[in-house]
Amino acid sequence: MTLSSLVLAFGRGDVADYVKAVLLVYTLLVIAFILQSLYFGFGGRMPYSRWSGAIIGFLNETVGPFLAFFRRFIPQLGPLDLSPMVGIFSLQIVGGIVVAIIRG
């Protein structure tokens, strides 16, 4: 085993771990978006503050376009929106495949 192949193998594992961590963080953002939507759906109101507005805006801008892709194909069942659940499942499945491909 040469030094260059050892460095390449070490690099691929690190890249795979990084991609896995990014997917985990994005999954947590989707879950935070779901909890925020439930809070507002049940009539919760946030007091005006800059930091809460910034967090809500960040969640809407980062997770909204991802879930909008699934909302085009999945009809709502009354007040129940299944797009976040399908989004998380697809993120985990595709992410697992991508991480496995990167690892080799």
LUMPA-777961 format. One line per field, with one value per residue: residue number from 0; residue in one letter; x, y, z of N, C-alpha, C in turn. Coordinates in steps of 0.1 Angstrom, whole numbers, plus 2048, in hexadecimal, padded with zeros to 3 digits. Example, Ala and Ser with C-alpha at 12.3 -4.5 7.8 and 13.67 -1.06 7.14 Angstrom:
<sites>
nr: [0:1] .
rest: [a:s] .
n_X: [884:880] .
n_Y: [7C7:7EA] .
n_Z: [84E:847] .
ca_X: [87B:889] .
ca_Y: [7D3:7F5] .
ca_Z: [84E:847] .
c_X: [884:881] .
c_Y: [7DF:800] .
c_Z: [84E:84F] .
</sites>
This chain:
<sites>
nr: [0:1:2:3:4:5:6:7:8:9:10:11:12:13:14:15:16:17:18:19:20:21:22:23:24:25:26:27:28:29:30:31:32:33:34:35:36:37:38:39:40:41:42:43:44:45:46:47:48:49:50:51:52:53:54:55:56:57:58:59:60:61:62:63:64:65:66:67:68:69:70:71:72:73:74:75:76:77:78:79:80:81:82:83:84:85:86:87:88:89:90:91:92:93:94:95:96:97:98:99:100:101:102:103] .
rest: [m:t:l:s:s:l:v:l:a:f:g:r:g:d:v:a:d:y:v:k:a:v:l:l:v:y:t:l:l:v:i:a:f:i:l:q:s:l:y:f:g:f:g:g:r:m:p:y:s:r:w:s:g:a:i:i:g:f:l:n:e:t:v:g:p:f:l:a:f:f:r:r:f:i:p:q:l:g:p:l:d:l:s:p:m:v:g:i:f:s:l:q:i:v:g:g:i:v:v:a:i:i:r:g] .
n_X: [809:807:811:801:7E9:7E0:7DC:7C7:7B3:7AF:7A5:78D:77D:77B:76D:755:74C:748:733:71F:71C:712:6FA:6ED:6EB:6DA:6C3:6BC:6B6:69F:68E:68C:67F:666:65D:65B:647:632:62F:626:610:5FF:5F7:60A:61C:638:64A:654:674:695:6A7:697:688:69C:6A4:68D:68A:6A2:69D:687:692:6A7:69C:683:684:68D:679:664:668:65F:645:639:634:627:607:5F4:5E6:5CB:5D0:5E9:60A:61F:638:650:657:65B:66F:684:687:690:6A7:6B7:6B9:6C4:6DB:6E8:6EF:700:714:71E:727:73C:74D:755] .
n_Y: [7F4:815:836:84A:83D:837:851:859:847:84E:868:864:857:86B:87F:871:86F:88A:891:881:88D:8A6:89F:896:8AD:8BC:8AC:8B0:8CB:8C9:8BC:8D0:8E3:8D6:8D5:8F0:8F7:8E8:8F5:90E:907:8FD:914:923:940:954:96B:98B:98C:990:97A:963:967:966:94C:93E:948:93E:922:920:929:916:8FC:8FD:8FE:8E4:8D4:8DD:8D1:8B7:8BC:8C2:8A9:899:896:8A9:89C:8A6:8B9:8AF:8AD:89B:89F:8A7:88F:87D:88A:889:86D:868:877:86A:850:856:864:850:83F:84F:854:83A:835:849:83F:828] .
n_Z: [800:7F7:800:7F4:7ED:807:811:800:806:821:81D:80F:821:834:825:821:83B:840:82E:838:851:849:83D:854:863:852:852:86D:86B:85B:86D:881:872:86F:889:88F:87D:887:8A0:899:88B:89E:8AA:8B7:8C0:8B9:8CC:8C1:8B6:8AC:8AA:8AA:894:881:883:87B:861:856:857:846:82E:829:82C:820:802:7FC:807:7F7:7DF:7E3:7EA:7D2:7C7:7DA:7E6:7FE:81B:826:842:846:83E:82B:820:82E:83C:826:81A:82E:82F:814:814:826:81A:800:809:817:803:7F3:806:809:7EF:7ED:801:7F5] .
ca_X: [800:80F:80C:7F7:7DC:7DC:7D6:7BB:7A9:7AB:79D:780:775:778:763:749:747:743:726:716:719:70A:6ED:6E7:6E7:6CF:6B8:6B8:6AF:691:686:68A:675:65A:659:657:63A:628:62D:61E:603:5F6:5F3:614:621:645:64B:65D:682:69E:6AD:68D:684:6A7:6A4:682:68E:6AC:697:67F:69B:6AF:694:678:685:68F:66B:65B:66A:657:637:634:630:61F:5FC:5F2:5DA:5C5:5DA:5F5:614:629:644:65C:65A:660:67C:68E:68A:698:6B4:6BE:6BC:6CE:6E7:6EF:6F5:70B:71F:724:72F:748:756:75A] .
ca_Y: [800:821:842:852:836:839:85F:859:840:856:873:85F:855:878:885:86A:873:898:890:87B:897:8B0:899:895:8BB:8C0:8A5:8B7:8D7:8C6:8B9:8DD:8EA:8D0:8D9:8FE:8F7:8E3:8FF:919:900:8FC:922:929:94C:958:979:991:98D:98E:96D:959:96A:962:93D:93A:94B:935:915:921:92A:90A:8EF:8FF:8F9:8D5:8CE:8E1:8C7:8AB:8C0:8C1:89C:892:89E:8AA:894:8AF:8C2:8A7:8AF:890:8A2:8A6:881:877:891:883:85F:868:87D:85F:846:85B:867:844:83A:858:851:82D:837:850:836:81E] .
ca_Z: [800:7F6:808:7ED:7EF:815:813:7F9:80E:82D:818:80B:82E:83A:81D:823:848:83F:827:841:85B:842:83C:861:866:849:857:879:867:857:879:887:86A:872:897:88E:876:890:8AA:893:887:8AA:8AF:8BF:8BA:8BE:8CE:8B7:8BA:8A0:8A9:8A7:886:879:883:873:853:852:855:83A:822:827:82B:817:7F4:7FC:809:7EC:7D4:7E6:7EA:7C5:7C3:7E4:7EA:80C:820:830:848:848:833:82C:819:836:83E:81A:818:837:82A:808:817:82D:810:7F6:810:81A:7F6:7F0:80F:805:7E2:7F1:809:7EC] .
c_X: [809:809:801:7E9:7D7:7D6:7C9:7B0:7A5:7A3:78F:777:771:76C:755:743:742:735:71C:712:710:6FC:6E6:6E2:6DB:6C2:6B3:6B1:6A1:688:683:67F:667:655:654:64A:62F:625:624:610:5F9:5F3:5FE:619:62F:645:655:66B:68A:6A3:6A3:689:68F:6A7:699:684:698:6A6:68F:687:6A3:6A7:689:679:687:681:662:65C:661:648:631:62E:627:613:5FA:5E5:5D3:5CF:5E8:5FE:61F:636:651:660:660:66E:687:691:693:6A6:6BD:6C2:6C7:6DB:6EF:6F6:701:717:726:72C:73C:752:75C:758] .
c_Y: [80C:82C:849:84A:837:847:860:852:848:862:86F:85D:862:880:87E:86E:882:898:88B:885:8A2:8AB:899:8A3:8BF:8B9:8AB:8C4:8D5:8C3:8C6:8E4:8E4:8D4:8E8:8FF:8F2:8EE:90A:913:8FF:90A:928:936:950:967:97F:992:98A:980:962:95B:965:953:938:93D:942:927:916:922:91E:8FE:8F1:8FA:8EA:8CF:8D1:8D7:8BB:8AF:8C1:8B4:895:89B:89E:8A2:89C:8B8:8BB:8A8:8A4:893:8A2:898:87A:87D:88B:875:85F:86E:872:854:84A:85E:85B:83E:842:856:844:82E:83E:847:82C:810] .
c_Z: [800:7FE:801:7EE:7FD:817:80C:800:81B:828:815:817:834:832:820:831:848:839:830:84C:855:841:849:865:85E:84E:864:876:862:863:880:880:86D:87F:897:887:87F:89B:8A5:88F:892:8B1:8B7:8B8:8C1:8C1:8C4:8BD:8AD:89F:8A5:898:87C:878:87A:864:84E:84E:848:82D:81F:824:821:809:7F3:7FE:7FE:7E1:7D7:7E6:7DD:7C1:7CD:7E8:7F9:810:82B:835:84A:83C:835:826:822:839:832:817:821:833:81E:80B:81E:823:806:7FD:813:80E:7F2:7F9:80C:7F9:7E5:7F8:800:7EF] .
</sites>
